[in-house]
Every structure is written in C-alpha cells, then in structure tokens.
Amino acid sequence: MDFIWYQNLNKPFLTPPAFVFGIVWSVLYLLITISFILYIQKEIEKKDILAIGIFVAGLILNFMWTYVFFNLHLVFLCLLMILLMIVLLIYNIFLFYKKSKMSAYLLIPYLIWLLFASYLNFEILRLN
C-alpha cells in the first residue's frame, strides 16, 4: 500500500491520526462479526439469502476500497464505492432488524463511520 502517497495528500481538518484508523476498524470488524453471527444463529430461511448477500457484497466492497484508494489512487471511484456501501448497509440494517434487532443495532457504528469516511474521502478529492 502506498502510505507515502496518502501522507502527502491534503487532508481535511477532521482527519484523525493514523493510529485511530486501526483501532476503529478493529472495533468495527468485531461488531460487524458479532452482528452477522447473531443474525445467522437463528434459523436461516430463504428470505435471509438477500440480507446475507447484501452483507457480503458490502464487505467485499469495503475491502476493495482500501486497494482502490491506497494502490490505485482512484479517489473519486472510492467516493462512489463508499456511497454504495452506505446504501447497502442501510438496506442491510433494515433487513437484519426484521430478524434480529441487536444485529441491526450493532451495524450502526459502522454506518456512522462510513458516513464520516465519505466526508474524508470527499474532502480529499476536493482538496487534491
């Protein structure tokens, strides 16, 4: 990953120090994992396939974002990816809520972080 490229970018005022990202993502991935485990603990029905598929698609997009941003430096594409992740996550929260309210609630910090990340991504695009 090209962290030197990232360090040289003009970043918005609210950009947290680098170490914060590792802490936040560790906590978020733990919450995301617990959310998914709680959701699939109950009997899986045919209608759950959509929620699980959207969940997996959102995570794949999340992992792809890191590569596209830090390796390909496609900041505008990353902004579009985050916006799609937000839409998928909101829909996922809605679907999870029908079966497991706690699963849905555990995804809310992830949504908040994605909203903040979209701000950071937009500002990096604007400033550079």
Secondary structure, 3 states (H helix, E strand, C coil): CCHHHHHCCCCCCCCCCHHHHHHHHHHHHHHHHHHHHHHHHCCCCCCHHHHHHHHHHHHHHHHHHHHHHHCCCCHHHHHHHHHHHHHHHHHHHHHHHHHCHHHHHHCHHHHHHHHHHHHHHHHHHHHC
